[in-house]
Amino acid sequence: SDPPAGGDLARHPLIARLLKSRRFQFMLILPNQIIFWLVIFIGLFGTLDPNLNFGTAITWYIWFCLVFVMMVVAGRAWCVMCPFGGVGEWVQRRTFWGRTQRTLGLGIKLPEPMARYGFLLSVGTFLLLTWLEEFFGIASPGTPSLTSYMVIGIVLSALVFFLVFERRTFCRYICPLSCVVGTFGAMGSVAGFRTRDREVCLTCETKDCIRGGENGYGCPWSTWPGSADSNLNCGLCSECFKACPSDNIGLFVQKPLTSVVAPTRRRPDVAWAVAILFGLVLYQQVNALPVYTSVDDWLNTATHLPHYPNPLAYLGIIGVFTALMAGIAWGVMQLFARPDLVLSRSGQSFMDRTSRFRAYFLPLMYGIIPVVGADYLARQLPKFFQHAPAIVPALGHLFGAGSKSSPLYGTAILLDPTIIKVQVAMMGLGTLAAIWTSMRIARRELVPISTHARGIQISAASLALACGVATGWLYVLMNAAA
C-alpha cells in the first residue's frame, strides 16, 4: 500500500539514528520493567492500604488509564515499551539488545486453526482477566498482593509462550491488551513502520524486514511493511527499519482515525472484537447501576453462584449486546442490500448470505471504533480523577514519608458531578468521530452494494449516534461509579 500522507519521522537524522540503535527498544522497556517489578515486590511486601501501596496506586490509578490515552493518541505505542513482552523477548533472544542468530526456545508456529481466530483469542483472555479482576476485586483496588499475583501471572504466561512459540506470538494473539490496543489504536496518529517505495519492496530478494537480516530481526509481529494498510499489527519495535538493506522503511504519522477509515481489507476478527468489547464495557456500565443489584442478587440465588460477577450474567449480557450489534448489521443488510446480491433460488448469486453479512457487518463495526474506544477511556476516568493524587503519598511511603495524613491521600482532582460531565463530553467527541468514520466508510464500501445511498449512510451514522447516546446516558445514571 502507499505510505500515509502524514509524513515520515525517520527522515529526521536524529530520529533515524535513534531507531537504528539496537538499544532503542531496551531503553524504552527498562523503566517500565523496573516499575512493574516494583509493583510485584511492593504489592507482596508493602502496606495493605491500597491507597498507600505504590503497586496498586500506580497500576490502577495511573497506568491503566494512560494505556488507553496512549492507544487513542499513538496506536500501539504501549507495545514498544511493554515490560511483559520485553522480558519474554529478552529470554527468547538471549540478549537485552544484541542481534543474535540463534534464539532460545522451540520456535513453533501457532497452529493455523488457532491463528485464524486472530484478535478473538486476545478477546478471550481479556474477558477472562476482566472477570477474574472483578471477581477478586483486584482493581477496586483490593488487596495489593492480588495485583502482584496478576502481574506475575501475565509475565509467566508471556515467558512460556515466548519459549514455545516463535517471535511475539503471545503479543499478537494471547496478550489480553492486544485486542484493545490493536482495535482502538486505529484512532491513533502513528501509522507505524511502512515501506517508502513499494516497488523497491516488490523487487527485494531478501525480504530482511520479515525474515531478518544481519542488522535486525524479522518483524516480531510477522507483518510485511509493504502490505500494511493500518497500524493494526505494528508494534513499533523498529526491527524492520534496522534490517532493511535498501533503507526503504519509514516511521509514518497520519491523521487521526486514518487506520479506521483507510483499510480496504477489513478483518472479521477485528469487527467481532469491536462488538464483543463493546458488550463488555456496556456490561460494566449496566452492572454499576443501582437497579442491577436486585437482578444480580436474584440471579446469584437462582444459580447458586453467590459472588459478583455472576459468570452467567457476565457472559450472557456480553453475548446479548454482541448479538444485538450483529442483528443490527443483519437488519441493515436486509433493508438495503441490492437485489442482485441476494441469494437466488438456483443458489447462484454474486454473494452468499455469509459474504453479504460480512460486507455490512465489518464496515459498521469498524465505523463505531471511535465511540467504543471513547467508552473504554471514559470508564477509566473516575479512578484517575478520584484517586490519582494518592500516587504522591504512596511514593513517599516507600521512603517512610507518606501516610494517611498527607493532604493528597484522599484528594480528588475532580468531584463526581464534574467527572460525569467529562465522561459525557468524551462520549460526545467519540460519537462525533464515529459518525464521521461511519459516513466515510459507508460512502466507500456500503453505497456500491446498497439500494439507497443516502439511506445506508444515515443508517451507519445512526448506529454510531445511538451507541454514543446510550453510553453517555449510562454515565449519567452511574453517577461516576468507578
Order of alpha helices (4+ residues) and beta strands (2+ residues): alpha-alpha-alpha-alpha-alpha-alpha-alpha-alpha-alpha-beta-alpha-alpha-alpha-beta-alpha-alpha-alpha-alpha-alpha-alpha-alpha-alpha-alpha
